[in-house]
Amino acid sequence: QPASAREFTTPSVLASHVDRMLNDEKSRRWVEHFADQWLQTSKLFNVAVDRNYYPKFNDSLKELMRQETLEAVNDVFRNGSSALDLLQADHVFVNQTLAAFYHLKDVRGEDFRKVTVDEEDNRGGLLTQGTFLVGNSDGMNSHAILRGVWLAEVILNDPPPEPPANVPPLDESIEGFNKMTLNEKLFAHRNNAACRNCHEKIDPWGIPFENYDASGAWREEALVVSMIPGKRKKRKRPVFEKSYVEIDRQSTLPGGTTIDGVAELKEHLVKHRQRDFAKGLTERILAYALSRDIDYHDEEAVNHLCEGFEKSNYSVPVLIREIVNSEQFRRGY
């Protein structure tokens, strides 16, 4: 066996090559590909944001929002920032255009850069990025259920079951239905016995995001658009009425913890669900490295890798080095 080949069985040599490759700008392409798959960024481009209700939104913002997400993931995967920054961070990655949309001050230029934010800016981490907020809306309304499903599946690695085939439609006979927000209609819908069990595991994760509208902007009140019965303009078009209702963002999570808004949600995730997040990310990176799904045979390896990940202050470069030195990776399956 040639000496050069033997070197690749030495953990320290393998680790040095991992560091070299991560430091190479070419590895950014891998980070972007992984992030797009993991975070389901394509959803952002499948949503048509209604400009009638969000006139400040322009479709060019979508690419900037995706770029914000990629910069945040790159900072963790290649620069070595703690992966918990993806849940809760005191900074964002923005350029002047996106910063203006987020109402962040003193950002100049179209190049993306790391910008410190305060709590009152209501930004920081994946959960307050437009990629997630717009991608999990219907373009006109915020959508607590879509956002809750995304958080459970992507962040907590606990995807909810598929809805049953016989899910009943929204009940328009409910009193005041026409003046309800979409989420109020959906929550009335979940009271159906066939829907309740699933929604009790999903909705509480999405409700804290109600301060963010379908365009990803912060709001203090929710817009409700309702059709006025019996009134039509010329050409027999229906007449719609706009009104605003108070935001309800308080939620009781599975397990009984009550939180009020996304800041408390992020705090809860970092303090109480970091193990679920870390294990989910470990499994996804390992699956990517092995080019196959993870199954029960990998459980011991995943737990070992996850423990090392946590001890390293959630350093993804350290996790990748450990994966490269793992028996599964060196066997090639």
N, C-alpha and C positions, 0 to 999 in steps of 0.2 A: 504494500500500500504506500503510495507516495506521501512524503511528509506533508505536502500542502493539503492533502485530503485528510490526514490524521488531525491536522489543526482544527478542522471543522467539527471534530468531536469534543473539543475542549470548550467548556462553558465560557471561560473568559474571552476566548477568541470569537466565539459566536456573538457574545454580548457586544464586543467592539465593532463587529460588522453591522449589528443592528443599529448601534449608535451612528455609525458612518452613513448608513442608508437613510436613517431618519433625518440626519443633518443635510442630506442632499435634497435640493429643491424638487427633484423628480418625485420624491415620496409624497409631495403634496397632492399629486394626482390620485394616489391611493387613498389618502385621507378624504378627499372630496367624493370619491366613488363610495367609500364605506359610509360616510355621513349621509349621502343621498339615499342609500339603501336603508340604513338604520333609522333615520329620522323621517323617512317618507316625504322628502321635500317636494316630490312631484305633485303632491296634493295642492300645493300653493298655486301651481300653474293651471290646475283644473277648475279653480273657482273664479267665476266672473263677478268681481266686486261691482255692485250697482252704483254707478256714478251719480244717479239721481239722489241717492241718500248720502253718498260719500264723495262730494265733488272735489275734495282735496286729494283723493286717491288717483294715482296714475299707474297704469300697468307696468311702466318702467320701474316702479318701486319693487315689484316682485323679484326681479333679478338682484336688486340691492339687498332685499331681505334674505334671499338665499345666500348671498355673499356674506352677510353678517353671520349667518349660522356656520358657514364653512370656516370663517376666520376664528370663531369661538372654538370649534372642534380642533382646528389646526393648532391653536394655542395650547390645548390640552394634550393632543396626540404627539406633536412634534417639539413643542417648546417645554413640555413637562409641567405645566400648571396643573393643579389638582383637578381631578375629574369632577369633584364636587362643585367646581365653578360652573359646571353645566347646569346645576340645579339652582345655585344661589351665588351671585357674584356682585362685586361692587364696581363693575366696569361693563362696558359694551364695546362692540366693534362696529363703528359707523363711519360714514363719510358725511359731508355737509348736507346732502339732499336727504338722506335717511334720518340724520339727526334733526333736521327741521321738521320732518313729519312726526317724529317722536317728541317734539318740543324740547330738545336738548340744546342748550346754548353754547356759544363760543367754539363751534366746530367749523373749520374752514377747509376747503379743498375737497376734491372728489376722490382722493385716495382714502382707503379705509385705515383707521388707526384705533388703538385702544384708548377709550375715554372713561375716566372715572365718573361714576354716577352716585347720587345720594338716594336715600330711601324714597323721598318725595318725587323722584323722577319716575318711579314705578317701572324700572327696567333692570335687567341684569339676569343672565342665565337663559337657557333655552325657552323656558316657559313664557317669557314676555317678549319673545321675538315674533315678528310678523309672519315668519315661515310657518310657525305652529298656529298662530291665532287666525290668520286668514285661511290657511289650508284646512282648518277644522271649523269652518263657518259655511253658511250657504250663500255668501256674497251680499246678503242684505241683513241677516240676523246673526248675532252670536249664536253659538250652538253648544250648550253645556254638555250634551250627550256625546257629540263628536269629539269634543275636547277631552271629556272624561275617558272615552275609549282610548284615545291616543296616549294619554298619560298612563293609564293602566297597562297598556300593551308595550309601549316604547320605553317609558321611564321605569316602571315597576316590574316589567317583564311578567305581567300577569294578565294576559289577554282575556277579556270576557267571552263567554260562549256566544256562538252565532244566534241571532234572534230566531224564534220559532217561525215556521212557515205561515202560521195562521194569525200573525200579529194583526189586531184590529186597527182600522184607520183612526185618525184623530176625530174625536166626537164633537161635531160642530153644534150639537144641541145643548152643550154646557152653557149655562147663563153667563153672559159677558164674554163669550168666546171671541167675538169679533174685535174686542179691545184688549185681548191678552197679548203678551209678548210670545214669541215662538217658544221660548223655554217654559213659560207658564202653560202653554198648550201641551207641550211634551210632558210636563210633570203631571198634568191632569190625566194624560194618557197612561202614565205609568201606574196609576191607581187601579188599572185593570189587573185582575188577579194573574192573568197569563203573562203580564209584563213586569210585575212588581219585583220579583226576585232578582232579575238581571239588573234592573235600573237602580236598585238599592246599592249595588256594587259599582255602578258606573257614574251616576249623576253627581254624587257628592264630590267627586274629583273634578268635575267640570264647572260646578256652580261658583267656586271662588274666582273664576276668570270673567265674571260678568261685567267688570269695569272696562273690559276691552271689547270694542265693537267688532263687526265683521271685517273692517279694514285694518284691524290691528291697533287702532288709536285708542287712547285712554278716554273714558267718558265718566261723567258723574250721574247721568240719567240715561235710561234706555229708550230708544225711539220705537214707537209702535205705529204701524201704518195699517189702517182699517178702511174697508170699503163702506161708503155711506149708502145704505139701501134706498132704492127709489130715486136716486139723483144721478143723472147722467148729463155729460156735456154733449156738444155737437158730435156727430158721427157715432153717437150711442156708446161712447166710452164710459166706463164706470168712474165715479168720483171717489178719490181716496182722501182720507183725513189723517194728518200727522199729529201725534201727541207724544208726551214724554212721561215715563213712569219712574219711580224710585228704583234704584238698583238693589236687588236682594242677592248678596254674595256670601251670606253666612251658610255654613254647611256642616253637617255632622258626618264625619268620615266613618267608613267601616271600622268597627272597633270602639266607636263612641266618642272620639275626640272631636270637639267643636272648634272650627276655625272661622275667621272672618277675613276673607279676601286672599289674594294671591301671595302677599308678603308672609302671612302666617302659614299658608300652604307650603311655600318654599322652606320655611323654618322647620316645619313638621317633617318634610321629606329628608332634610339634611340630618335632623336629630334622630328620627325614628325609622326611616326607610332606606337609609344609605346602604344597608346590606343587600336589599333587594335590587337597588340600582346597580351596585357594584357587581353582584353576581350576574345580572342580566347583561351588563356590558362585557364582562369576562367571557360569558358564553358566546356572545356575538363575535367578539374578536377571535376567539378560538375556532369557532365554526368557519369564519372567513379564512383563517390561516390553513385549516384542514380541507377547505372546499367541500364540506359536508355538514349535515345537521348534527347537533349534539344529542346524544341519547343517554340512557341510564348507565351505560358502560363508562361514560366520561365523568360521572358524578364526583368520584374521589379526586380526579385531577382538577375539576372545576373548583371544588372547595379549597384545595391546596393553593391554586392560583389566586383565588379570591382573597384568601387570608394574606398572602404576600402583597397583593394589590392594596389592601387596607393598611398594612403595616408601612407601606411606602408612601403614605399620605395620598393614596389614590393616584399614583403616577402611572400613566399609560405606557410611557417608554419602558419603565421597569416591568410592567405586565407583559409587554411584547417580548422583552428579553427572556422572561421566564417561560413564555409559550414556546419560543424558539428552542429553548433547552429542554422542553418537556418530552416525555417518551412518545406521546401521540404525534407530535410534530416531527420528531426525528425518525419515527417509523414511516411517516408519510401518510397516515390514515387515522 
